[in-house]
Amino acid sequence: MALLMRVLTVNPGSSSLKVSLLDAGDEVLAEDSGGGHEMAGLVARLPRPDAVGIRFVHGGTDFTEPVRVDEKVTARLRELADLAPLHQPASLRALAEITGVLPDVPAVACFDTAFHATLPDAAATYALPREWSERFGLRRYGFHGLSFSYAVRRAGEMIGADPAALRMVVCHLGAGASLCAVAGGRSVDTTMGFTPLEGLVMATRAGSIDPGIPLWLMKHGIAPAEVNDALERDSGLRGLTGTGDMRRVRERAAEDDRAALAALDVYHHRLRACAAAMTASLGGLDALVFTGGIGENDPAVRLRLAEDLAHLGTRVDPGRNAAADGDTDVTAAGAAVRTLVVAAREDLEIAAGVRRCLRPQAPPAAVR
């Protein structure tokens, strides 16, 4: 285990599963993906790993570092499932399947919430009755931490500067989406909160809404479970247009579909406001970083946000932005703020967390 040569990273989505096998130098030896969490089939097609790392969206206040999974850890992860109902159950299923297929291989849980353990109290605290907050652990947890952690490190490499010296707003834009304000290499503010429902307009999540809306709906006969399902699965772009796929929304907008055009305006209105708020938390901006499926692959989103934040110094080169493929600096000449595209590599963060968790502890020094 001292060498920990091969780490299998498991990244479950709400309806899909991606696995990657990395060697000690983080080279991808093999990777695969499947719908319906076909863990046994995926693992059977890959060489045997020395350890497994599984992404968990929510670690609560219990888990702020990767942790080796045992029965006690698994039980606590189950208790957190209702705080991330689209992803936590999927990770628990993947964990059960992987331990069934590889019972003698150590499994480590790596958490999206862990990167945000550094949030200052002012950013993490909701203005709720103290008794509720203390009793139920009501606070801003933040998510997409594995993606943010890698993007911050990679952005520093691309700029040629220590990330600790940069003020960054990192935009993880995908089906789920959130922003993170990073100062000193640490999360100091973020848009998601107690659950992944808060913040930006997403594929199927509404993002931030007046909390009185669900209360009003329930008072008028809509069952709590129906409200929850609508906020998780039938809101956001899907609620506005009937589809949560940004590519389809853009296609319809190009045909002057009124609902699609309006949805893009709503999406960007929230994105602009939240990005400006993250910049305010930093007191300035050195780098704007895009990652995630939309962040990496939708030049129009990057261009529009850079234009919306031009008063803060962001400007992209149209040609480089349109042609960006993988890690790309799309900053326009003379712009005060660097704008970068970083390909998401949560697998690298998971593998690093596994090695950190399982690294043998050095023996105490001999007493002389």
LINQUI-V814945 format. One line per field, one symbol per residue. burial: 1 if it has 16 or more other ideal C-beta (glycine too) atoms within 10 Angstrom, else 0. A space follows every 50 residues. Layout:
burial: ???
//
This chain:
burial: 00010111111110001111110000000001000011100110010011 11111111110011011010001000100110111111011101101110 01001111111111111110001100000000000001111111111111 11111101100010011111111111111111101111111111111111 11111111000001001000000000000111101111111011010010 01100000011011001101100111011011001111111111111110 11111101100111111001100100111111001011111111111111 111110110000000000
//
